[in-house]
Amino acid sequence: MPEIDKLFDNNRDWAEQQRSEDPDFFSRLLKLQAPEYLWIGCSDSRVPANQIIGLAPGEVFVHRNVANLVVHTDLNALSVIQYAVHALRVKHILVVGHYGCGGVAAALRNNRLGLIDNWLRNVQDVRDRHEDLLAAIPEEKGRIDRLCELNVMQQVVNVCQTTVLREAWDSGQKVQVHGWCYGLSDGIIRDLNVSSTCREEALEHFRAAAARGCSQE
Ligand code: CO
């Protein structure tokens, strides 16, 4: 399968390039990973964490799933958050959605796609909570983009409500949770201005931001 062989070729080229630019690159990373950021983003292939924010291997801890969700019963996401906060002691958690998200669009439209419908039900909860706000937006594209933003804001609140964050903040650990939305059309990240350093702040930001007018894109 030549298309698979290509990946090994790419990998050897990449490793070689890293070594030529920085001979200690791999030996340094082997000893320690000390990222300051945890990225929680969508699995969408067009939204690669490191490249978008210009960080090298070792600089951002990453969790991705369809529609960048943080569900309170998702042991995968919760374990990532716990490891990032307790062990790596990241300073910032970035919840990053993107405009035109297929998962969010499917949720908005009630598309029937199979098993994933159950996962996207979480986005539909966000949609239903903001039904009036979304109904006031005339174009579907606008409704999808606004739901992308609302979904990020909800996930920021969800992160802030985890036992991991609450315990970290109670013990005085400094870690801030941010909500961003990435534009596929221009490669630019919009800050949704919901950055929080405690649960109450997250809820307050969420209420204010959710009440604001139309989508930022
Ligand atoms: Co997406």
Residues whose N, C-alpha, C, O or C-beta is under 5 A from the ligand:
A	BS01	CO	C42 D44 A67 C101 G102 G103
